[in-house]
């Protein structure tokens, strides 16, 4: 079990070091540092203005974030597909 935990930790580190993940985290940080966008989001949460929603969605930092988020989702999909392939070739359940 300890070996499995070590392997999972290695996998987490590898994923964290992926360029796609680092760019996503940078874009996320940029959004939280964009005071104007944060202000618009807070105002939108109070008013639900369609115009304000469009302004938020067209914001360069928001668009960059969504693009990077999509890239991370594609990475997750690829990882899941690899796990499915492994699942077909390797069964860790004990036979009784």
Beta strands, then each sheet from edge to edge (+ up, - down):
end
